[in-house]
Amino acid sequence: MTAMKTAIIYASSHGTTEKVAKQIQFGIGADSTRLINLKATRAVDLSLFDTLIIGGSIHAGQMQGRVRNFCKKNMVDLLQKRVGLFMVGMNEPEFENEFNNAFPELLRNHAITSKCVGGEFLFEKMNFLEKLIVKKVSGISQNISKIDENKIAELVKEINL
Ligand SMILES: Cc1cc2nc3c(=O)[nH]c(=O)nc-3n(C[C@H](O)[C@H](O)[C@H](O)COP(=O)(O)O)c2cc1C
C-alpha cells in the first residue's frame, strides 16, 4: 500500500461540503488522498499526511465548530504542513468576512491556497426553521446549486504545484 499523503478534513451539515471534498479528492488523485469527516472521526493522526486541506460550510455567518476547534487544537502541527483552506457558502458579498472569521489568521497566512467555492440550497435537507431562515434571508425557496467549479479546479491546481 502506498502511504497517504493528503487528507481532506471537513464538516458538512447537508452534504455539499462533502460533495466538494470528494471533487477535490478526485482532482488530486483518490489513491493518495483520504477524506476525513470531522463528524465521524474522533482523533486524526496528522503525522500520516504532508498536505492537509481543511473545509466547512457557513450557517448564520459561522463555520462548523468542529472545523474551528480542529484548527485551533492542531495549529502547531498545521503550521508545519502544506495547508489548503476552503469554505462553502451562499452569501457571496460576505465570503471574505466569513472566511476570515472561520480560520485563524496564522493559518490563513500559512495556507498555500484558500478558496470560497460557493454552495447549494437543498430544501429537502433543511428543517422547518432552516427553510424559513433561508427564504427570509435570501428570498430563495427552491433548490439551487452555485458550486464554483473553477475555484475547486484552482485549489486542486495550487495543491498539486
Ligand atoms: C439555515 C442556513 C443558514 C445559512 N447561512 C449562511 C450564511 O450565513 N452565509 C453563507 O455564506 N451561507 C449560508 N448558508 C448556505 C450554506 O453555507 C450552504 O447551504 C452550503 O451549501 C451548506 O453546505 P453543507 O451542506 O456542507 O453544510 C446557509 C444555509 C442554511 C441552510
The ligand as an SDF file (V2000), in Angstrom:
LIG
                    3D

 31 33  0  0  0  0  0  0  0  0999 V2000
  -30.0030   27.8060    7.7580 C   0  0  0  0  0  0  0  0  0  0  0  0
  -28.9180   28.1830    6.8050 C   0  0  0  0  0  0  0  0  0  0  0  0
  -28.1590   29.3100    7.0480 C   0  0  0  0  0  0  0  0  0  0  0  0
  -27.1270   29.6850    6.1600 C   0  0  0  0  0  0  0  0  0  0  0  0
  -26.3880   30.8040    6.4370 N   0  0  0  0  0  0  0  0  0  0  0  0
  -25.3930   31.1610    5.5600 C   0  0  0  0  0  0  0  0  0  0  0  0
  -24.5850   32.3030    5.8370 C   0  0  0  0  0  0  0  0  0  0  0  0
  -24.7220   32.9800    6.8460 O   0  0  0  0  0  0  0  0  0  0  0  0
  -23.6350   32.6270    4.9280 N   0  0  0  0  0  0  0  0  0  0  0  0
  -23.4080   31.8950    3.7930 C   0  0  0  0  0  0  0  0  0  0  0  0
  -22.4890   32.2220    3.0160 O   0  0  0  0  0  0  0  0  0  0  0  0
  -24.1490   30.7860    3.5240 N   0  0  0  0  0  0  0  0  0  0  0  0
  -25.1250   30.4030    4.3820 C   0  0  0  0  0  0  0  0  0  0  0  0
  -25.8790   29.2840    4.1370 N   0  0  0  0  0  0  0  0  0  0  0  0
  -25.5990   28.4860    2.9250 C   0  0  0  0  0  0  0  0  0  0  0  0
  -24.8220   27.2140    3.2400 C   0  0  0  0  0  0  0  0  0  0  0  0
  -23.4800   27.5220    3.5300 O   0  0  0  0  0  0  0  0  0  0  0  0
  -24.9600   26.3020    2.0180 C   0  0  0  0  0  0  0  0  0  0  0  0
  -26.2650   25.7900    2.0020 O   0  0  0  0  0  0  0  0  0  0  0  0
  -23.9320   25.1850    1.9660 C   0  0  0  0  0  0  0  0  0  0  0  0
  -24.0030   24.5650    0.6930 O   0  0  0  0  0  0  0  0  0  0  0  0
  -24.1360   24.1450    3.0530 C   0  0  0  0  0  0  0  0  0  0  0  0
  -23.1110   23.1830    2.9620 O   0  0  0  0  0  0  0  0  0  0  0  0
  -23.1940   21.8150    3.8110 P   0  0  0  0  0  0  0  0  0  0  0  0
  -24.3410   21.0260    3.2420 O   0  0  0  0  0  0  0  0  0  0  0  0
  -21.8960   21.1450    3.5790 O   0  0  0  0  0  0  0  0  0  0  0  0
  -23.3990   22.2030    5.2320 O   0  0  0  0  0  0  0  0  0  0  0  0
  -26.8840   28.9020    4.9990 C   0  0  0  0  0  0  0  0  0  0  0  0
  -27.6660   27.7520    4.7740 C   0  0  0  0  0  0  0  0  0  0  0  0
  -28.6700   27.3810    5.6400 C   0  0  0  0  0  0  0  0  0  0  0  0
  -29.4800   26.1500    5.3610 C   0  0  0  0  0  0  0  0  0  0  0  0
  1  2  1  0
  2  3  1  0
  2 30  2  0
  3  4  2  0
  4  5  1  0
  4 28  1  0
  5  6  2  0
  6  7  1  0
  6 13  1  0
  7  8  2  0
  7  9  1  0
  9 10  1  0
 10 11  2  0
 10 12  1  0
 12 13  2  0
 13 14  1  0
 14 15  1  0
 14 28  1  0
 15 16  1  0
 16 17  1  0
 16 18  1  0
 18 19  1  0
 18 20  1  0
 20 21  1  0
 20 22  1  0
 22 23  1  0
 23 24  1  0
 24 25  2  0
 24 26  1  0
 24 27  1  0
 28 29  2  0
 29 30  1  0
 30 31  1  0
M  END
$$$$
